[in-house]
Amino acid sequence: MDIGLSRSLAQHGVGPNVPLQQINAQWINYEDTGGALTPVAFAHGLLMDHGMFDRQVEALAGAYRVITWDARCHGETETASDPFTFWDLADDLSGLLDHLGIKRAAVGGMGQGGSVALRFALRYPEKVSALLLMGTQAGTEAPEKAALYGGIVEEWDRDGLTGKLAETIGSIILGSESPDRVPWIAKWRRMPRSAVRQAFQALVSREDLDDRLNEIKAHALVIRGTGDAAITVDEAQRLSSRLGGGGPLVAIDGAGHACNLTHPAPVNQAMQQFLGEVGLGTRRAANRRGTLRRRQLERRFGERREPVRASAGRRIQSQSDRRREERRAADRRVQSIVRVVNR
């Protein structure tokens, strides 16, 4: 739908699920599968939009009400020129859920979206039934990564999105061989440079939440691609182990940063299993589990920090040698990307 038409319809209250709503002085673009099922809301990563969760919507919509949306400076959300933080995006999500009449939801996010989900859980704990965190850390960017991102923004602002720069960004987010890079690079070329600057500034200026993770009591699923050059295995493990509600850490073999987009099958499997185990399936399934099942899960997730269970298409990070190997591999990927940018 044309964004101007959507805004006009929204202003006049036309349609039950108009995909554009004014929230916190922003016109937020969103999609909502609707219905009375358990809500799941996804927040996308840096430079992406709500479309990166199409395969999750497809997999979950039969049992859940799935909401996806475009953050400020992304997709079809209209953005004011004022700087913003990830806390502002958490407030936007809260306002969107209020608009949709949703009091509580499982909140998921990838990369930037995971950082937003953590802040949402800290500021609005009563609205969070569970967390689904992909390619996420709670800390700040390492100095070398912050310098890399600063160089990307400077070059993009000066020269536009050149082919080399597009390939660099695509490699960081999607991996160097992913065919998904082509349509996303086309989207990035249409992004206003001012929006790119604002979006990166929000990323690199975020504060460290590591010491506050124990305040988050909702059960959480932490997912990381084994080839993620943006989030190290140590960062993912620290996030998983410090969250107050506990929960598993799942590794997706061969996946990069946006693991849910490039490897949707194992990610969807992990999400469906987790949501079912914490009693967030359909109403009928949730009722069958009852209070005893929830208490068993709370005890199990509270005590288990490095689960040993694995299933098809995924591995659990549990061996120290594997952790060291992945950390070294991630460091090498970051350094190779830095060399490409600095040529």
N, C-alpha and C positions, 0 to 999 in steps of 0.2 A: 504493500500500500504506500502511496506517495506520502512523505513525511508531513507536508503541509496539510494534506487532506486529513491525515490522522490527527494532527493537532486540532484542526477545526472540529472534527467529530468529538474529540475528547473534551474540548471546551463546551460543547453543547450536550455532553452526556449521551451521545448516540452509541448504541451497541453495548452488549454486556461485557465484552473483553477487548475494548479498544487498545491496541498495542502501543500506546504512547500516553504517558501520564505525567503531569507536572508535579514534581516532588523536589522539595528544597531548592526551588527556583531553577530546576533543570527539567527538560522534557525527556523523560526516561523511556527508551524503547524496550519493550519486553515481549515475551511469549509465555502463554499460560495454557496448559492442556486442560485446566478446569476440572470440575467434579468435586466430590466429597472425600476423595482418597487422601492418604497421608501425604502432606506437601514435602517436596524436595526442591530447594532453590540452589541454582548453580551460578557462581560468579567467575567470569572468564579471566584469562591471563593478559599480561601486557601485550598491546598491539593486536589482540584478538577481538572477538565479539561473541555474542550469544550463540552464533552458529557453530562454534567449536564443540558444543555439547549436543549436536543433532543426533549422534549415535547413542548417547545416554538417554535422550528423550525417547527415542525409538524403543530402547530396551526396557525402560522403566514405566512408560506411560500407561501400560495396561494395569499396573498395580499401584501407581503413585500419581499424584498431581504434581507435574513438573513445571517449574518456573525458571526461565532463563532471561537474562537482561543484559543490556549494553551499559557499561560504566561510562562515566564522564570521559570525553575525548575519544571515545571508541564507538564504532558501529554507527547506528542512526540516532543515538542519544545526542540531543542538542546541548551544548556546554557553554556556560558563561566563561568569560575570560579570566575570572579570578583563579588563583592557585587553589589547589585542593589537596587533601591528604587521604590516606586509606581510611581514616576515621570518618571522613565525610562520605566515602563510598559505603561504609557500614551503615551510616545514617540513611543513605539513599535506599539501601536494601530494606531497612526497617520500615521506611515510609512506603515502599512498594508493597511489602507484605500487609501493612495496615490497609492500604488501598484495596487490596484483594481480599480483605477480611480474614487473613490467615494469622492466627495467634501464635502458632508454634510450627517450626519446620526443621527438617534436616537440611543443613546448610553445607553446600559443597563449593569448592573453589580450586582452581589450578593456578599455580604461580602467584601472581598478583591477587587473583581471586581467593586463594587460600589465605593470604595475609589479611584480606578484607574479612574473610570468615572468622579468623581468630579475633579480630577486633570486634566483630559483631557479637561473638560469644562472650567477650569480656564486658561489653557495654549493655547487651540485651540477653543475659543468660536465660531469662524466662521464656525467650522465644526460640531457643535452640533445643531440639530433641536429639540431635546427633551431628557430628561433623564428618565430612568427606574431604580430605585434604590431599591434593595431588601436586607433586613438584613444589613443595612448600617448605619454607623454614621460618622460624620466629625471629631470627636475628637480623642484623643489618648486612649489607653487602661487604664482602671482603674487599680490601683496597684495590687489588688488581682487577676485580670485576667492576667495581665502581668506575675505575679509570677506563676500562674497556667500553662501558656503557656511555660514559661521557664523550669518548671519542666517536662513538656511533652517532650520538645526537649532533655533535659539532659537524661531522661530515655530512649528515643528512640535511642539516639546516643550511649548510654552505653550498653543497653540490646537488642536493636532491637525492633520491634513493637510486644510486647507481647500481648496475648489475652486481658488482663485487660486494657492495654493502648489503644488497638484498640477499645474496647467497650467504653472507656471514650471519645475518639475523635469522634466516631460515634454518641454518645449521644449528644455531643455539636453541631455537624453539622447537623445531620439528625434526632435526637430524639432517645430515648431509645427503641422504639418499631418499628421503621421503617424497613421493609424488604430490603430497598435499601442499608442498611449498608453492606450486604454481598459482593456484587461486588466491592463496593468502598474500603472496607478493603483489598480485594485482590489486588487492584491497589496500595494502600498505602504500602503494603509489598514489592512491587517492586521498590519503590522510593529509589534512593541513599540517604544515610544519609547526605551527603554533601548538596544535594539539599534541604532536609528538613530544615537543619540549615539556609541556605540562605533565604528560603521562610519565615520562622518564623522571622528572623532578619529584613526583609523588613517590616513585619507586625508591630512588636513592636517598631520599630524606626521611624515610620511615625510621622509627625508633626500634630499639631492641625489646622484644617481648619475652625473651627466654625466662626471665625471673618471675614472670606473671602467669606462666602456663599452668601452674598448679591451681590457679583460681578457676580454671575452666573444668567443670565437672561433667560435662556431656561426654559420652563415649565417642571416640574418634577413630576413624580409619585413615591411616597415613599410607599413601601410595607413591612410589618413586620408580621411575624407569632406570634400569641399570646403566644406561648410556647418558643420563642427564648431566650435561656440562654446566648447568646453572646451579644445581643443588647437589651438594656432596652427600655421600651416604652417612657421614658423621652428622651433618645438619639434619637429615631426615630422622636418624635414630634419636638425636637429642630432642627433637620435637615429639616423637612418639613416646619417649620415656618420661618426659616431664609433664605431659598433659595430665591434669588432675583426674580426669575420668578414665584414663587408660585406653588401651585398644591396640589392635595389631598393626604391624608395619609390613606391607606387602611390596615385593619387588617385581616389576614387570620386565621380563627378559627382553633385551634389545631395544627397549623404548627409550626415548629421549625425554626432554622437558615436558612437552605436551603429550604425555603418554595416553591420555584418554582419547585423543584425536587420532594418533597414529596406530595405537594398539587397543581399539575399543573392546574387543571380545574379552580379554582377561580382566580389564578394568571393570567392565560391566558385571562380570561374574563376581569379582571381589565385592563390589558395591551391593549387589543383590544378596549375596550371602551375609554380609555384615548387617545390612538393614533388617533382614529377616531375623538374625540372631538377637538383635537388640529390641525385637518386638515392634518393628516399624513397617511391617508388611501391610496387607489389606486389613481392614477392621476385623474381619473374621479370624484371620491368622493371628493377629495381635491378641485378640481375646482368648484364643486357645492357649497361648503361652502362660498367661496369668502372672500373678505376683511372684510365685516361687521361681519361675524361669528367669524373671528379671533380676532377682536377687542372686541367683547362681551366676548370671552373666556379669553383674557388677563385681562379684568377688573374683571371677576368673579374669576379667579385664583389668581389675585393680592389681592383681598379683602378677600377671604375665606381661612382661615388657618385650621379650624377644621370643615370640611363639615359634615352634618348630614345625607346625603343620604347613604343608604345601599342597597345592593342587595344580591341575593342568595349566600350563602357560604362565606360571608365576612361581617365584621362589621367595622364601623369607630370609632376610639378612640375619645370619646367626653365627657365622664363622669369622674369626678375627682375620684370617688370611684373605678371605674374600673381601672383607671390608677394606683392608689395606690395598688390595689389587684394584678395587673400584675407585678408591680415593686417588690412587696414582693415575689411573686412566682418565678420570675427570680432570685432574690437574693438567694432564698432557693435552686434552682437548681444549681447555681454556687457553693454554699457552699457544697452541696452534692457531686458534682464532685471533688472538692478540697479534701474532705475527702477520696474519693475512691483512688485518686492519691497518697495521703500521707499514705495510710495503709502500 
